[in-house]
């Protein structure tokens, strides 16, 4: 057995991580999981596990990760101590799914666009203020940024393949008609945002989109009145009513 394999197996044993016992089996390993081990670092010899496609390192105390095998497709780093997305993630050009929920990340890195095949980006419960860096990721289908400090969602208008967008519990106050650019959108979920200004046509006529929003105060009345005059089908109003957009309207 080569030195790198012996060292890696010993490190795993020391941290009670179950892995194969021989080098021959180790190099064939496809999934590496080290969940809830209170790890502050990952042994750098993980890079020798060339067939890894899924790496799960959630519920630890990590602030950084070493270089990973280039074939990794799914990387789960949630519930750690990251203040930024690790630079070594940048080298994973085939990465499909990146999950960094429940950390202390303050921004999406400028290089995120280099991950050209990224399908899922989940960064909920962090401290992110802008979505601008990710707008160039045209392949992203699933975007989760719940419980951050986002005020502006306009960067998503350029993400033409976006299907699910979850932005609950941020500081978003508006979205405009450019939201209609997202022809593949299936879920638009933004509860617990102070939405005041919005695209009425998107709310009323998008039959294929599941929309979850809380609209503030008198805005509910204004929506109803505009719909009453400018939308000629009762179905449009019924759909908004069911979504809670025009509940408890008086004097209309």
N, C-alpha and C positions, 0 to 999 in steps of 0.2 A: 504493500500500500504506500502510495506517495505521501510525502510530508504534508501537503496541503489538505489531503483527505483526513489524515490522522488528527490534524489540528482542528479541522472543522467538526469532526465527530466528537472530539473531546469538548469543544465549546458547547455543542448541542447537549451533550450529556450533563455538563455543568449547569445548564439552564433548563434541564428537564424537557428538552424538545425532542420529540420522537422522529428519528430518521433511519434509513437503512444502515446496516452495519458494515457493508463492504463497499469498496470504491466502485466496483462494477455496478452495483445497485444505485449508488449515490449519483453517478453521472447520468443515470437514466431517470432520476427523479423529476417529476413534472410539476408538482405542487409543494410549496414550502409554506408551512404555517407555524407561526410563533405568536400565539395570542395570549395576552394576560400574563406575561412572564416578567414584567417589570424591567425589561431590557432597556439599557441606555445606549447600546450600540449593537450593530450586527457584524458578525465576523466577515472580514473582507474576502475570505475564501469562497463565499457564496457565489462569486463570479464564475467559479469553475463548474457550476451545475448548469451546463449548457442547454439542457432540455427543459429548464423551468419555463412555464408559461403563466403561472399564477403564484404570486407572493402575497401572503397575508400577514401583516405585522401589527394588527390592531391591539389596542389596550395595553400599551407599553409606556415607556418614558423616553421615547426617541426624539432627538433633535436633528438628526441627520441620518443618512443611509449611505453605505458604500456603493461602488459600481455594481450593477446587477447584470446578469446575462442578457444579451441583446434581444433574445426571443421572448422576453416577458410581455404578456398581453394584458394581464390584469394585475394592478398593484393597489393594495388596500392598506392605508396608513392612518385610518381614523383612530381617534382617542389616543393621541400622543402629545408631544410638547413642541411640535414644529411651529416656528414663527414664519417660515417660508417654505415653499415647495422645494425639496432638495434638488440641487443642481444636477445630480446624477440621473434624475428622471429624464432630463433633457436628451440623454443618449438612447432612450428607449423608443426608437423611431416607429416601431410597430405597435406601440401601446394602444389598446382599445378602450380600457376602462381604468380611470384614475379616481380613487376615493380618498379624500383627505378631510373628512368631516371631523368636527370636534377637536380642533387644534387651536392655535393662536395666530393663524396666517393672516397677514395684513394686506397682501396683494397677490394677484395672479401674475406670474412672471411674464416678462415681455417675450420670452422664447416659447411660450405655450403653443404658438402657431406652428412651430416646427414639428409638433406631434400631429402630423397631417391626417392620420387615420383614426384619431381619437373619436370614439362614439359616445362615451359617458364621462362627464366631469361632474363630480360631486364634492362640493366644498362648503357644506352647510355648517353652521355654528362655528364661524370664524370671525374675523374682523375686517373682511374685505369691503372696500369702499367703491370699487369700480369694476365693471365688466369689460372695459375697453380692450384689454389685451386678448380676450378670447373671441372677439368678433370675427377674426380671420379663420377660425376653426370651422370651416364649412361642413365638415363631416359630423360634427357633434349632433347627436339625436336627443340626448338626455342631459339636461342641465339642472343641477340642484344647487341653489345658493341660499337656502333658507337661513334665517337668523344671522344675517351679516349687517353691514351698514350701507347697503346699496340705496342710492337715491334715484339713479337714472338707469332705466333698462333699455334705452335706445340702441346700445350696441347689438342687442339680439336681433334687431330688424334685418341685419345682414346675414344671419345664420339660417339660410334658406332650407336646410334639412332638419331643423329643430322640430322635434315631435312632442317632447315633454319639457315644460319649463316650470320649475317650482321655486318661487321666490317669497314664500311666506315670511312674515315677521322681519321686514326691512323698513325702509323709510321712503318707499316709492309713492309718489303722489299723482303720477300721470302716465298715460301711454296714448299714442296718437294713431292715426290711420295707417302708418307704416307697419303696424302689427299685421295688417292684411297681407304683407309680403310673405308671411310664413304659411305657405300653402299646405305644408305637411303637419302643421301643429295639431295635436290631439288633446293635450292637457295644458291649461294656462292657470296655474294655481298660485294665488297671491293673497291669501287671507292675512289679516293683521298688518295691512299696509294702509296708510291714510290716503286712499285713492280719491282724488277730487275731479280730475279732468281725464277724459277717456274717449275712446272711439265708440260711439253708440252703435254704428253699423256692425262692428265686430261683435259686440255683445249680443245683438239681437238676431243676426242672420247666420251666424256660424253654427250650423246644426251639427257639425262633426267635431266640434271642440268642446271638451268639458271645461267649464270656466268656474273658478272658485274665487270670489272677490268680496270684500266688504267695502261698500261705497259710503262716503261720509255725509251725515247730516242732510241738509236740504237738497243735496245733489240728487237724492232719490226722487224728489218731486220734479226737479227739472228734467230728469230722464223721462219720467212718465209723460210729461206734457209734450216734450219733443217727439216722443214716440207716437203720441196720440195724433199729432199733426203731420208727421213726416213718414211714418211707417204704416202702410195701408193694410197690413195683415194682423189679425188678432194674435196669431201664433207668435209673432215677434214679441208682443207684450207678455204673453203667457210664459214664454221661455225666460224672460227677465224676472218675472214674478217668482217663478220656481227657484231661480238662483239667488233670490234674496235682494235683488237690485232695487226693487220698488215696493218693499214691504212697508206697512203702516203709513200709507200715504193718505193724508186727510185733505178735504176741501178740493178734490179734483173732480 
